[in-house]
């Protein structure tokens, strides 16, 4: 099966999984990345090594028509970690499918991993579904469901999703797509989770220690936001403990080098890795 891939390194394992399953890539659609949270250098390098055409702009109907003109209708459009809704593939490709990092119909939307940790889900998953006119609403082709631990972090959930997505590509999608396409199951009602805001990322020291640290873990390398004294900072790492104390939540009670201990409702949170919020951004962070 020939396939065009739309995505970034976030779920780039899907590309490699399909190649492993014997599929032949014909084009890479990707997008500009910031090199901090979003990356596509691995996929771009792989596409160049295979001498594939690479497109950074949004997929338009004319792009799909061009692929049909070159390859007929016997190819698949595979989307994974691509931010734009893709239309116009029906009648021009044999298959159009998306790989989404949630157990649909739960967690539709741009990036549901944060809430998987914040809302303490005990299981999570990755879903392959037919591309539809709405985001993440198409009929389900396959799912890979896995367990989550109480101390899960953004990075561990991300790794589990990436591994599950590749398993789907190598197995159910790469080897069984025609049969699964015929028996795809409608999703029914579901939930849409919008993109996380700075308010979602902000630590509230009026809370207990456990939910504060869960928020730190939920955003991981994407970082949360906190007030230390009069400054606002990005928090990359923190620990904490429960302890009775007389301090007002949010009070800085101890400093040692760059480690800062802040009072929470039922104990203390120690911020061990942080960086200042630049002045240009500080005014935009929720107060």
C-alpha positions in Angstrom: 0.0 0.0 0.0 1.3 3.5 -0.9 0.7 6.2 1.7 1.2 9.9 2.2 1.9 10.9 5.8 0.8 14.1 7.5 2.4 14.8 10.9 5.4 15.6 13.0 7.8 13.7 15.1 5.3 13.5 18.0 3.7 10.4 16.4 6.4 9.8 13.8 6.6 6.1 14.8 3.4 5.6 12.8 5.4 6.4 9.7 8.1 3.9 10.6 5.5 1.3 11.6 3.8 1.4 8.3 7.1 1.1 6.4 7.9 -1.9 8.6 4.6 -3.4 7.7 5.6 -3.1 4.0 3.8 0.1 3.0 5.5 2.5 0.6 5.6 6.3 1.5 5.1 8.7 -1.4 4.9 12.1 0.3 5.4 13.9 3.7 3.1 16.7 4.8 4.4 18.4 7.9 4.4 21.9 9.4 6.8 24.5 10.8 7.9 23.6 14.3 9.3 25.6 17.2 12.1 23.1 18.0 11.2 23.4 21.7 7.8 21.6 22.1 7.2 20.6 18.5 9.7 18.9 16.3 9.8 17.4 12.8 13.5 17.1 12.1 13.5 13.3 12.4 10.6 12.9 10.0 12.0 15.4 7.5 15.4 13.7 7.6 13.8 10.3 7.0 11.7 11.7 4.1 14.8 13.2 2.5 16.7 9.9 2.9 13.8 8.3 0.9 13.7 11.2 -1.6 10.1 12.0 -0.8 8.5 15.3 -1.6 8.0 17.4 1.5 5.3 20.0 2.0 5.2 22.4 5.0 2.0 24.3 4.0 -1.5 23.0 4.9 -2.9 20.2 2.8 -5.4 21.5 0.2 -7.7 19.7 -2.1 -5.3 20.4 -5.0 -2.6 18.5 -3.2 -4.7 15.4 -2.9 -5.7 15.7 -6.5 -2.1 15.8 -7.5 -1.4 12.6 -5.5 -4.4 11.0 -7.3 -3.0 12.0 -10.7 0.3 10.4 -9.9 -0.8 7.3 -8.0 -4.4 6.7 -8.9 -6.8 5.9 -6.0 -4.8 3.0 -4.6 -3.1 4.9 -1.7 -3.9 6.0 1.8 -3.7 9.4 3.5 -2.4 8.8 7.1 -2.6 11.7 9.6 -0.9 11.7 13.0 -0.2 14.8 15.0 -1.3 17.2 12.3 -3.2 20.3 13.4 -5.4 21.0 10.4 -8.6 19.3 9.3 -8.0 17.4 6.1 -10.9 17.1 3.6 -11.3 16.1 -0.1 -9.6 12.7 0.1 -12.8 10.7 -0.5 -13.0 9.4 -4.1 -9.3 10.3 -4.6 -7.7 7.9 -2.1 -8.6 4.4 -1.0 -8.3 5.3 2.7 -8.1 8.4 4.9 -7.3 7.9 8.6 -6.1 9.7 11.6 -4.1 8.4 14.6 -5.3 10.2 17.8 -3.6 9.9 21.2 -6.8 9.2 23.3 -9.3 6.4 23.8 -11.9 7.9 21.5 -14.6 9.1 21.9 -13.1 10.4 25.1 -10.5 13.2 24.6 -11.2 14.6 21.2 -9.2 17.7 20.5 -5.6 19.0 19.8 -3.6 17.5 22.7 -5.5 15.5 25.4 -2.4 14.1 27.2 -2.3 16.7 29.9 -5.8 15.9 31.1 -5.1 12.2 31.1 -2.8 13.0 34.1 -4.8 15.9 35.6 -8.0 13.9 35.7 -6.3 10.7 37.0 -7.4 8.3 34.3 -6.6 4.7 35.1 -6.4 3.6 31.5 -5.6 5.5 28.3 -5.1 4.7 24.7 -4.5 5.6 21.1 -7.2 5.4 18.4 -7.1 5.0 14.6 -10.2 6.3 13.0 -11.5 7.3 9.6 -10.9 11.0 8.6 -14.2 12.8 9.0 -15.5 16.3 8.6 -15.2 17.0 12.4 -12.0 16.7 14.5 -11.5 13.1 15.8 -15.1 12.1 15.1 -14.7 9.4 12.4 -15.5 5.7 12.7 -13.0 3.7 14.8 -10.7 1.3 13.0 -8.5 0.1 15.9 -7.5 1.0 19.4 -4.6 0.2 21.7 -5.5 0.6 25.3 -3.0 0.6 28.2 -2.9 1.3 31.9 -1.8 4.4 33.7 -0.1 4.6 37.1 -1.0 7.1 39.9 2.4 8.9 39.5 2.1 9.2 35.7 3.7 12.2 34.1 3.3 13.9 30.7 6.5 12.3 29.5 5.5 8.7 30.5 2.0 9.1 28.9 3.6 10.5 25.8 6.0 7.5 25.6 3.1 5.1 26.1 1.1 6.8 23.4 4.0 6.7 20.9 4.6 3.0 21.5 0.9 2.2 21.2 0.7 4.2 17.9 3.5 2.3 16.4 2.0 -1.0 17.5 -1.2 0.0 15.7 0.7 0.9 12.6 2.8 -2.3 12.5 -0.2 -4.6 13.2 -3.9 -3.7 12.8 -3.4 -0.9 10.3 -0.4 -2.1 8.4 -1.7 -5.7 8.0 -5.5 -5.5 8.4 -6.7 -2.1 7.1 -9.1 -3.3 4.3 -10.9 -5.7 6.7 -11.0 -3.1 9.5 -12.2 -0.4 7.1 -15.2 -2.6 6.2 -16.2 -3.0 9.9 -15.3 0.4 11.3 -17.5 1.3 14.3 -19.2 4.7 14.8 -18.0 6.6 17.9 -21.3 8.0 19.2 -21.3 10.8 21.7 -17.9 11.9 23.0 -16.0 14.7 24.7 -13.9 17.5 23.1 -11.0 18.9 25.1 -9.7 22.3 23.9 -6.1 23.3 23.9 -4.6 24.0 27.4 -4.3 27.6 28.4 -1.9 29.4 30.7 -4.6 29.3 33.3 -4.6 25.5 33.1 -0.8 25.5 33.5 -0.7 27.8 36.5 0.0 26.3 40.0 -2.4 27.3 42.8 -0.7 27.0 46.1 -4.0 27.3 47.9 -4.5 23.7 46.9 -3.1 20.6 48.6 0.4 19.3 47.7 -0.8 16.3 45.7 -2.9 18.1 43.1 -0.2 20.8 42.7 2.5 18.1 42.0 0.1 16.3 39.7 -0.2 19.5 37.6 3.5 19.7 37.5 3.7 16.1 36.2 0.8 16.6 33.8 2.7 19.3 31.9 6.2 18.0 32.4 8.6 19.5 29.9 5.9 21.8 28.6 6.2 23.4 32.1 3.7 24.9 34.5 3.6 28.5 35.7 4.0 29.7 39.3 4.5 32.9 41.3 7.7 33.0 43.4 7.6 36.2 45.5 6.9 39.0 43.0 8.1 37.0 40.0 6.4 34.5 37.7 8.4 31.5 36.6 8.1 28.4 34.4 8.4 25.3 36.5 10.0 22.2 35.0 10.4 20.1 38.2 9.1 20.1 41.7 8.6 17.8 44.7 6.7 18.2 47.9 5.5 16.8 51.2 2.6 17.1 53.6 3.3 18.9 56.9 1.3 21.2 59.2 2.5 24.7 59.2 1.4 28.3 60.0 2.2 29.9 56.6 -0.2 31.4 54.2 -0.3 29.3 51.0 1.9 30.8 48.4 4.5 32.1 50.9 8.2 31.4 50.0 9.5 29.9 53.3 12.9 28.7 52.3 15.6 29.1 49.5 18.8 27.3 48.9 20.6 28.2 45.7 17.9 27.8 43.0 15.7 25.6 45.1 12.6 27.3 46.5 10.1 26.0 49.0 6.6 27.4 48.9 3.8 26.8 51.4 0.8 24.9 50.1 -2.5 24.2 51.9 -1.4 21.0 53.6 2.4 21.1 53.3 5.2 22.4 51.1 6.2 22.3 47.4 9.9 22.6 46.5 10.6 23.9 43.1 13.9 22.5 41.9 14.1 23.5 38.2 12.6 26.7 37.0 13.2 29.7 34.6 11.9 33.3 34.7 8.9 34.1 32.5 10.3 36.7 30.1 8.9 40.2 30.7 7.3 40.3 27.2 5.3 37.2 28.2 4.7 38.0 31.8 1.9 40.4 31.0 0.1 37.7 29.1 0.2 35.1 31.9 -3.0 35.0 33.9 -2.8 36.9 37.2 
